Amino acid sequence: MWRDAALVAGKDLRVEARSRVGVNQVVPFALLVLIVFAFALDSDRGTLASVGPGLFWVTVLFSGLLAIQRSFVIEADDDARDALRLSGLDGAGIFLGKAGAVAAQLAVLEVVLALGVVVLYNVHLHGAVMLLLTCLAATVGLAAAGTVYGIIAAGLRVRDTLLPLLVLPVLAPVLLAAARACEAALAGTPSEGWPWVRLLFVFATIYVTFGVVAFGPLLEEA
């Protein structure tokens, strides 16, 4: 399973590195969203700093949808999805590979966006351990849930519009918990943030477990 996951993740990441879609489209889109919010709330810098964690994770979510859609678009050309089904790779390994590739892209995006939030929103970073654990759990949850629902929508003609409708309600708790945990870390009140971090790890575990079990049958039906 882990060997298959490494093969799939390596394939997806090489495709993205060569196409430069992430660099040329996803990252500029994410930064543009932050800049738009910065201009909209520039008259109140205190409000901008206080809502920074929420805006950060909303931007990560929207950009993550682009990365998830891209992960399955590359399988749609030349019947690549059929080749993936016939390859003999383990379904759980395919899921872990695709989710791992999405998570790696989100991690890079989060670093860029964090720098943007610090510069544009005048946010001072505190609670590095909590912030890192929050980003880890939220990234895994976003990637795992997005990959599961991505394969559900992949075989449909309206997949581009259906995927957000399917995945946004599922990821709303992750978005809320991540924003609350980051707010507590930045405010210097870690005791209020750790319950949210634990909740994030619960969601991440549930989404990963469900993906490992269900992705193979979903791929066959896609």
Buried (B, 14 or more C-beta within 10 A) or exposed (E): BEEBBBBBBEBBBEBBEEEEBBEEBBBEBBBEBBEEBBEEBEEEEEEBBBBBBBBBBBBBBBBBBBBBBBBBBBBEEEEEBEEBBEEEBBBBBBBBBBBBBBBBBBBBBBEBBBEBBEEBBEBEEBBEEBBEBBBBBBBBBBBBBBBBBBBBBBBEEEBEEBBBEBBBEBBEBBBBBBBBBBBBBBBEEBEEBBEBBEBBBBBBBEBBEBBBEBBBEBBEEB
